Amino acid sequence: MAAEKQRDTSFDQKIINGEAGPHMAEAAIALKGISKSFGSVRANRDINLEIAPGTIHGIIGENGAGKSTLMSILYGFYQADSGEIYVNGERALINTPSDAIARGIGMVHQHFMLVHNFTVLENIILGAEGEPLLKTSIAKARSELERLERDYGLEVDPDALIEDLPVGLQQRVEILKALFRGADTLILDEPTGVLTPPEADHLFRILRQLKDEGKTIVLITHKLREIMAVTDNVSVMRQGELVATRETADTTVEELAELMVGRRVLLRVEKGPATPGDVLLSVRDLTVEDSRGVKVVDNVSFEVRAGEIVGIAGVAGNGQSQLLETITGIRRAVSGTVTLDGAPVELTGEADAADLRRRGMAHVPEDRHNMGLVLPFEESENAILGYHWQERYLNGPFLKIEEIRRDAQEKIERYDIRPADARLKTANFSGGNQQKIVLAREMEQDPKVLVVGQPTRGVDVGAIEFIHKRLIDMRDQGKAVLLVSVELDEIRSLSDRILVMFAGRLVGERNTEATEGELGLLMAGVGEKEAAE
Amino acid sequence: MDLFTTLVFLLDSAVRVSIPLLLAALAGLYSERSGVFDIGLEGKMLAGAFAAGAAAAVYGSAWVGLGAAVLVSTFFALVHGFASITHRGNQIVSGVAINFIAAGSAVILGQAWFSQGGRTPLLSADARFRAVQLPFADAVSDLPLIGRIYSDLLSGHSLIAYAAFLLVPFTWWVLFRTRFGLRLRAVGENPAAVDTAGISVAWLRYRAVMCTGILTGLAGTYLALSQNAGFVKDMTAGRGFIALAALIFAKWRPVPVMFACLLFGLLDAFAIRIQGTPLPIIGQVPVQFIQALPYILTVILLAGFIGKAIPPRAGGVPYVKER
């Protein structure tokens, strides 16, 4: 491999000589004065960062703090406006990903850079084929891959198609791709977002092993727990600036959270015990099939009472989305019943989301960009979508624009949506503020039942705290809240009862005392039998 | 005429009409596999046909005609590339524009240069790609069955026709057995994966559209210098669109593309054959209906019989690095 020949071998040499260590003078990667702007947004401002060889270095910060931009600059995906990059003490000009690869830098992207209908092997050699004909390069790659798999314990079938692999294995392919190109430094961008807790633990074991083999790891994340669990050093980014670097052993979760947000943050949601009332939402034997006739929700039954939060935990893609869509009248069911405040909901014929809203079921959809908002609309328009038929917004067939804007401005103030401008295009709000727009719209309708999907996906720590508080408020006001989230921490800290969904079925119910390990096993579909016994 | 003779003639003309389809469809395959949709196959083919007719008329050489056709078609392909790759324009709009520009300018230039109402002058035999007799075609033509098939069906086509059929396995080989093909397929599915692997997405796509240009040039040359003796206004007659249908029908795979084109060619030949001939029971079938059959067939077969044709995932979407 050309990339492998070019890589700097001096570092490997030092490992052998036992010179490497966290306090070694020469950094594996050093960034000096890196700045980068996108239009008027300053994504990175004068960043100085040194990463010691053979360590796991965490970079933590809220969404939009500039972590991914910084690493994309290091990987040559973007060019910095100013600043210098040093690799193993040498000045490196990295203008394209191939420059980075040649310097022994590999990246595992948040959204995997894999071709879904290629085999594992084809994905791994893409861009590093070595010669014009595939036959010989595939044969060479196959033996090299076997070696890597053996050395690092990263087994994966080289001839499997990517689309047939679970995400955990797809991520493994991404790591192998970087190692195959001779990476000494591996950047991982939010690697655990798509993994179950056991899968994430497995990934951390792999990372530690890679570190023991002398690789340098850069871990980008917004999850404090991961930083504490696996890193040696951690740098905190806030609003495009690198605000602090600490040795992980010398810092605490609280300190890091405060550095990230710039103020003290409550990590645990304060909430009193629930006082459940009448059943407001009841689901019985619900079965839903997808367009291919596969059961995606399989005979699911549960109920949600007034004044309680029921959380549905599960790894993404186990039927939670379809369950939400069916309950809220977007998708049709094959069989089963749903009852809203004692009255049945039409499931098979004319499912009607608008009618459900009139009857008091508010819905915060999982995917705010596609289902929750019309991004090119101004904020005030999104603030009434779905409720625009209400008399207070209408003057005959016409909208009361002034009234709508005034109403939106009120919500903006109450939910601390920034910038506080009801006439701004919704696309120009950050993810957290967009989510607040949806939440404000749904919660302010005084619903009986609130169905919430992924309330804090892509939302920063400060906004998460706010959103969690509002959800608890809703519960305390006597609403029935159904919460679906892939963030297990979120489910655990908010829910009064936790249901675990796996492969379309509810495989267990736990109370708030359930441990993370127990829920993780249920989510992975292993605990089912033990639970029954 | 006995049934066998009729059949051989029918198949022979089916092969002839399917050649430009095949070349255009293979042309589209390179572009679309790389993620650049190309509705401008028709225009590029027409421009190629005009360039071939004009250059062959002026220089009296078929090879000069071929060269001119390839150059002009490739130029148009690069225009499409410039609009849709470099400037991330809408690929459909760019393709439609090329169709209009090609159709209009061919007639205007033809009239200005040759003053024959937009045609190019009738070409002499030397300035055309004539039929090539395969060895022993005459000798074996008397043999029953095989002899007739060899001498009437396989022999007697233009050089370009043989090239077109050789391009089918060649394209398959390029696509599935070479580094270029692997990258080409990858960039049509997930350009970000190609970009992060350190390969230029734009340069890869430009190479793909250049392949498209060369092949549409060949298709145009075949129309002007083999099937006809010169360029005639609107001589592509929608073949670029049928080629697109064949490409979808074949799910963007080279060998099925060949069969799809042969099938459409057969329908076309059949339409010509039964023009004005009442069929038993059904009676007179309107020619227009037969001519519409390839399209109807595509819709019906795609809808119900051959399953969903899934285009390359990144097709039609300009590549922008995400922020």
HADDOCK unambig.tbl for C-alpha pairs under 7 A between the chains (distance, minus, plus):
assign (segid A and resid 96 and name CA) (segid B and resid 198 and name CA) 6.54 0.50 0.50
assign (segid A and resid 97 and name CA) (segid B and resid 196 and name CA) 5.75 0.50 0.50
assign (segid A and resid 97 and name CA) (segid B and resid 197 and name CA) 6.63 0.50 0.50
assign (segid A and resid 97 and name CA) (segid B and resid 198 and name CA) 4.66 0.50 0.50
assign (segid A and resid 98 and name CA) (segid B and resid 197 and name CA) 6.85 0.50 0.50
assign (segid A and resid 98 and name CA) (segid B and resid 198 and name CA) 4.09 0.50 0.50
assign (segid A and resid 113 and name CA) (segid B and resid 192 and name CA) 6.22 0.50 0.50
assign (segid A and resid 113 and name CA) (segid B and resid 193 and name CA) 4.20 0.50 0.50
assign (segid A and resid 114 and name CA) (segid B and resid 193 and name CA) 5.57 0.50 0.50
assign (segid A and resid 115 and name CA) (segid B and resid 186 and name CA) 6.13 0.50 0.50
assign (segid A and resid 115 and name CA) (segid B and resid 189 and name CA) 6.23 0.50 0.50
assign (segid A and resid 115 and name CA) (segid B and resid 190 and name CA) 5.72 0.50 0.50
assign (segid A and resid 115 and name CA) (segid B and resid 193 and name CA) 6.80 0.50 0.50
assign (segid A and resid 126 and name CA) (segid B and resid 183 and name CA) 6.73 0.50 0.50
assign (segid A and resid 126 and name CA) (segid B and resid 197 and name CA) 6.83 0.50 0.50
assign (segid A and resid 127 and name CA) (segid B and resid 197 and name CA) 5.25 0.50 0.50
assign (segid A and resid 127 and name CA) (segid B and resid 198 and name CA) 6.44 0.50 0.50
assign (segid A and resid 127 and name CA) (segid B and resid 199 and name CA) 6.23 0.50 0.50
assign (segid A and resid 129 and name CA) (segid B and resid 179 and name CA) 6.68 0.50 0.50
assign (segid A and resid 132 and name CA) (segid B and resid 178 and name CA) 5.74 0.50 0.50
assign (segid A and resid 132 and name CA) (segid B and resid 179 and name CA) 4.93 0.50 0.50
assign (segid A and resid 133 and name CA) (segid B and resid 177 and name CA) 6.22 0.50 0.50
assign (segid A and resid 133 and name CA) (segid B and resid 178 and name CA) 4.45 0.50 0.50
assign (segid A and resid 133 and name CA) (segid B and resid 179 and name CA) 5.67 0.50 0.50
assign (segid A and resid 134 and name CA) (segid B and resid 177 and name CA) 5.41 0.50 0.50
assign (segid A and resid 134 and name CA) (segid B and resid 178 and name CA) 5.10 0.50 0.50
assign (segid A and resid 134 and name CA) (segid B and resid 179 and name CA) 5.79 0.50 0.50
assign (segid A and resid 135 and name CA) (segid B and resid 177 and name CA) 6.92 0.50 0.50
